[in-house]
Amino acid sequence: GDVSSAAFFMVLASIIPNSQIFIRDVSLNPSRIGVIRVLKRMKANVSVSVSKTGFSKFEPTGSILIKSSSLKATRIKKEEMPSLIDELPILMVASCFAKGKTVFEGVNELRVKETDRINSMASNLRLMGADIAVSRTNSLENIIIKGVEGLKGAKVRSFNDHRTAMSMIVAGLAAKAKTSLDDVSCISKSFPDFLKVLNSLI
């Protein structure tokens, strides 16, 4: 029901060939769906249907259908960050599969989450063959990811961070060869049933 949790499945369907995932009864609060707007800019095959009757706690709800996509790079501006800061790790995974160079502007807040997510995601994805650079312009940090032919399996770490862990599981499913993750217990912080739901889809 939470769009931040749904984002992992949206990216998963978009980067796995010949796949589609239909997500029902998800919150579509306009201030929280930045991840959907970005994925649409990346040419993800995603469609959103707002329920005519469903409002949960005064928020609009609906369904999301997402299918395998040929993703394109985009620029995510610092003004967009408040609406998708929690989804940046999984969008970094999506960017590895997008043609061109994706730029995330003003990602400083990622340094002070449960872990330094710039470090956790960049170091893990580089082990898998991603092309990632981190730059600083004045006081703002930017992440630049150039899409590659595909990621390769590797031994990666959760850094005891739930969103890093779930993002790396998605990356591992789309990678060539086996990926191993050191710990999954941290996922219970935000999505205890993540692996159960994922296994049901696989």
C-alpha positions as CSV (number, residue, x, y, z in Angstrom):
1,G,0.0,0.0,0.0
2,D,3.0,2.3,0.5
3,V,4.4,3.7,-2.7
4,S,7.9,3.6,-1.3
5,S,7.6,-0.1,-0.9
6,A,5.8,-0.5,-4.2
7,A,8.8,1.3,-5.9
8,F,11.0,-1.8,-5.6
9,F,8.5,-3.9,-7.6
10,M,8.0,-1.1,-10.1
11,V,11.7,-1.1,-10.9
12,L,11.9,-4.9,-10.8
13,A,9.3,-5.3,-13.5
14,S,10.8,-2.6,-15.6
15,I,14.3,-4.1,-15.8
16,I,13.4,-7.9,-15.9
17,P,12.7,-8.9,-19.5
18,N,9.2,-10.3,-20.3
19,S,7.7,-9.3,-17.0
20,Q,4.8,-7.3,-15.6
21,I,3.6,-6.6,-12.1
22,F,0.1,-5.3,-11.1
23,I,0.0,-3.5,-7.7
24,R,-3.4,-2.9,-6.2
25,D,-4.6,-0.5,-3.5
26,V,-1.5,1.6,-3.4
27,S,-1.4,5.2,-1.9
28,L,-1.2,7.8,-4.7
29,N,-0.6,10.9,-2.5
30,P,0.6,13.5,-5.0
31,S,3.4,14.6,-2.7
32,R,4.8,11.0,-2.6
33,I,4.6,9.8,-6.1
34,G,7.8,11.4,-7.4
35,V,9.2,8.0,-8.2
36,I,6.3,7.3,-10.6
37,R,6.9,10.7,-12.4
38,V,10.6,9.9,-12.7
39,L,10.0,6.4,-14.0
40,K,7.6,7.8,-16.6
41,R,10.3,10.2,-17.7
42,M,12.6,7.3,-18.0
43,K,10.1,5.8,-20.5
44,A,9.1,3.0,-18.1
45,N,6.0,1.2,-19.3
46,V,3.9,2.2,-16.3
47,S,0.2,3.1,-16.1
48,V,-1.6,4.4,-13.0
49,S,-5.3,4.1,-12.3
50,V,-6.8,6.2,-9.5
51,S,-9.7,4.5,-7.7
52,K,-13.0,6.3,-8.0
53,T,-14.1,5.2,-4.6
54,G,-10.9,4.3,-2.7
55,F,-9.4,6.8,-0.3
56,S,-7.3,5.6,2.5
57,K,-6.9,8.0,5.4
58,F,-7.9,10.9,3.0
59,E,-5.3,9.9,0.5
60,P,-6.1,8.9,-3.1
61,T,-5.4,5.2,-3.8
62,G,-5.4,3.1,-7.0
63,S,-3.4,0.6,-8.9
64,I,-0.2,0.5,-10.8
65,L,0.7,-1.7,-13.8
66,I,4.3,-1.8,-14.9
67,K,5.9,-3.9,-17.6
68,S,9.4,-4.6,-19.0
69,S,10.8,-1.4,-20.4
70,S,13.6,0.1,-22.4
71,L,14.6,2.7,-19.9
72,K,16.2,6.1,-20.9
73,A,18.3,8.3,-18.8
74,T,16.9,11.4,-17.1
75,R,17.9,14.3,-14.8
76,I,16.4,14.4,-11.4
77,K,16.5,17.9,-10.0
78,K,17.1,18.9,-6.4
79,E,13.6,20.4,-6.2
80,E,12.2,16.9,-6.8
81,M,14.0,15.3,-3.9
82,P,11.4,15.8,-1.2
83,S,8.9,13.7,-3.1
84,L,11.3,10.7,-3.7
85,I,14.2,10.8,-1.3
86,D,13.4,7.3,0.0
87,E,13.2,5.9,-3.5
88,L,16.6,7.2,-4.7
89,P,18.4,3.9,-3.9
90,I,16.1,1.8,-6.2
91,L,16.1,4.5,-8.8
92,M,19.9,4.2,-8.8
93,V,19.4,0.6,-9.7
94,A,17.0,1.5,-12.5
95,S,19.5,4.0,-13.9
96,C,22.1,1.3,-14.3
97,F,19.8,-0.2,-16.9
98,A,18.8,3.0,-18.6
99,K,20.4,4.2,-21.9
100,G,22.4,7.3,-21.4
101,K,23.5,9.3,-18.3
102,T,21.2,9.8,-15.4
103,V,21.9,12.7,-13.0
104,F,20.6,13.0,-9.5
105,E,21.1,16.5,-8.3
106,G,21.4,17.6,-4.6
107,V,21.4,14.2,-3.0
108,N,23.1,15.3,0.2
109,E,20.3,14.0,2.5
110,L,21.2,10.4,1.5
111,R,24.4,10.8,3.6
112,V,22.4,11.0,6.8
113,K,19.8,8.1,6.5
114,E,20.1,4.8,8.3
115,T,23.5,4.6,6.6
116,D,25.3,6.8,4.1
117,R,23.2,5.6,1.1
118,I,25.4,7.3,-1.4
119,N,28.3,5.2,-0.2
120,S,26.3,2.0,0.3
121,M,24.6,2.1,-3.1
122,A,27.6,3.3,-5.1
123,S,30.0,0.8,-3.7
124,N,27.6,-2.1,-4.1
125,L,26.6,-1.2,-7.7
126,R,30.3,-0.6,-8.7
127,L,31.0,-4.2,-7.6
128,M,28.3,-5.3,-10.0
129,G,29.9,-3.3,-12.9
130,A,27.9,-0.1,-12.7
131,D,29.4,3.2,-13.9
132,I,28.8,5.7,-11.1
133,A,30.4,9.0,-10.2
134,V,29.7,11.3,-7.3
135,S,30.5,15.0,-7.8
136,R,30.1,18.2,-5.7
137,T,28.9,21.5,-7.1
138,N,29.2,24.2,-4.5
139,S,27.4,22.7,-1.5
140,L,25.4,20.1,-3.5
141,E,26.3,16.5,-4.2
142,N,25.3,14.9,-7.4
143,I,25.3,11.3,-8.5
144,I,25.9,10.5,-12.2
145,I,25.1,7.0,-13.4
146,K,25.8,5.9,-17.0
147,G,23.8,3.0,-18.1
148,V,25.7,-0.2,-18.8
149,E,24.9,-3.4,-20.9
150,G,23.9,-5.2,-17.7
151,L,25.0,-5.8,-14.1
152,K,27.0,-8.8,-13.0
153,G,26.6,-10.8,-9.9
154,A,28.7,-9.9,-6.9
155,K,28.9,-10.2,-3.1
156,V,27.2,-7.1,-1.8
157,R,26.3,-5.6,1.6
158,S,23.2,-4.3,3.2
159,F,25.1,-1.8,5.4
160,N,22.3,-2.6,7.9
161,D,20.0,-0.4,5.8
162,H,16.6,-1.7,4.7
163,R,16.4,0.3,1.4
164,T,19.9,-0.6,0.4
165,A,19.2,-4.3,1.1
166,M,15.9,-4.3,-1.0
167,S,17.5,-2.3,-3.8
168,M,20.4,-4.8,-4.0
169,I,18.1,-7.8,-4.1
170,V,16.3,-6.2,-7.1
171,A,19.7,-5.5,-8.7
172,G,20.7,-9.1,-8.1
173,L,17.6,-10.5,-9.7
174,A,18.4,-8.5,-12.9
175,A,22.1,-9.3,-12.9
176,K,24.0,-11.9,-14.8
177,A,25.2,-14.7,-12.5
178,K,24.7,-15.1,-8.7
179,T,24.5,-12.2,-6.3
180,S,24.8,-12.7,-2.5
181,L,23.7,-10.3,0.2
182,D,25.3,-10.4,3.6
183,D,22.1,-9.6,5.7
184,V,18.4,-9.3,5.1
185,S,17.2,-8.8,8.7
186,C,17.2,-5.0,8.4
187,I,14.4,-5.2,5.8
188,S,11.9,-5.8,8.6
189,K,12.2,-2.2,9.6
190,S,9.9,-1.1,6.8
191,F,8.7,-4.1,4.8
192,P,8.8,-7.4,6.9
193,D,7.0,-9.3,4.1
194,F,9.2,-8.1,1.3
195,L,10.9,-11.5,0.6
196,K,7.6,-13.3,1.0
197,V,5.9,-11.1,-1.6
198,L,9.0,-11.3,-3.9
199,N,9.1,-15.1,-3.7
200,S,5.4,-15.3,-4.6
201,L,6.1,-13.3,-7.7
202,I,9.1,-15.3,-8.8
